[in-house]
Amino acid sequence: METTRQKRIAKIIQKDLAEILQRKIKDAGIKNLLVSITKTYVTPDLTLAKVYVSVFPSDMADAFVAELNQLSKLIKHEVAQRVRHQLRKMPDLKFFRDDTLDYIEDIEKALKEKPGDIQGDNIK
């Protein structure tokens, strides 16, 4: 169970990280890419922050998350500069793909394929 401190630190990191990523994508001139930080968890010892990233279109997600993990030291430094008055030590960042949207889309497709089975039309 997360403590209040873990939740507060995770929220700070999530907010600043989202702003940094959005600015970097805009400055790079990348079009047709939507990135959001869906959830951030901080370990109890405050040494690691697990960041879940949702990317649309989803076919670019794995490459984008891999790139974020390669650049995690630079990203950590930039976030640390923004939160230096709020945190004594900045946790390391580890990025993961949040595939919740893909999961929801798969469920919706499955529901649309067999509408009669779900509504009970085939019951005799």
N, C-alpha and C positions, 0 to 999 in steps of 0.2 A: 504494500500500500504506500502510495506517495505521501510524503509529508507536505505540509503547507509551504515550507521553504522550497522543496523540490518543484512544486507546482508553480510557485512565483518565479523562480529562476527559469523554468522551462518557458513560461509565458513571455518573459523578457527576451529570451533568446529567439523564440519563434517570431515575435513582432519585428525585432531588428533584422533578423535574417531574411524575412520576407521582403522588407524594404530594400535591403542590399541586393538581393537577387533580382527584384523587379527593376531596380535602377541599372544593374549590370546588363540585363537583357535588353533594356531600352537603349542604353548607350552603345551596345554592340550592333544595334540595328536589326535584331532578329525579329522577324514578323511571323505571325501564325503560330505562336508558342505561348501557351498559358501554363504558368507554374504557380503552385500554391503550396505552402507549408501546412499540412493538414494536422499534424500532431508532433509534439516534442516531449520526450521523456528524459529526465535527468536521473542518473544513478544515485543511490543513497549517499555515496561518498563524494558526489559532485565532481567526478573526474571525467565523465562521459555523458554527452547529450546525444540521444538517438533521435534523428530528425526524419520524419516521414514526409516525402515529397510527392505531390500529385502533378503529373505532367499531361497536358493535352496538346497535340494528339498523342495517344498512348504508345504508338509505334516508336516514338523518340524517347520514351521514358528511360529505358535501360541505359542507353548511351549518355543521356543527360545526368542520371544519378551516378554513373561511373565517373564522369567528368567532375562532378561535385566532390566525390570522394578523393580524386586525385588532387583537387585544389583545396582540400579541407583545411590545410595549414594556413593558406592565405585568407580563406574565408573566416577562419577562427580569429586571425589577427584583426581583420576589419571589424568583426563583431565585438571583439575585446576592446577596441578603441572607442566604440560607441557606449559600451556598458562599464567602462573602467571606474566610474563613480558609484556603480551599483553592485558590482561583483569584485571580490578580492582576487579570485582565480577563475579564469575562463575554462570551462570544461572542453575536452576534445570533442570534435563533431564527427559523427558517423551518419551517413545518409542512407536511407532505405526508400525503395519505391513503394508508394501507397497505391495499391491496385483495387481499392474499394470501388471506384467508378467502373472499372472493368467487370468486377464481380456483379454489380448492380445491372450493368448492361447485359451480361450473360443471363441473369435471372429474367430480365424483361424479354429477351429473345425467346427463352424457353417458354414463358407464359404466352407469348403471342403465337407460337407454333401450334399449340394444342388448346385453343380456347374452349372447345366443346368438353374436354375432359375436366377442366377446372370448374366450369359452370354447372356441371352435372347433367348436361344434355344427353349424354350417352347412358345414363342410368335407366334401367328398365324396371 
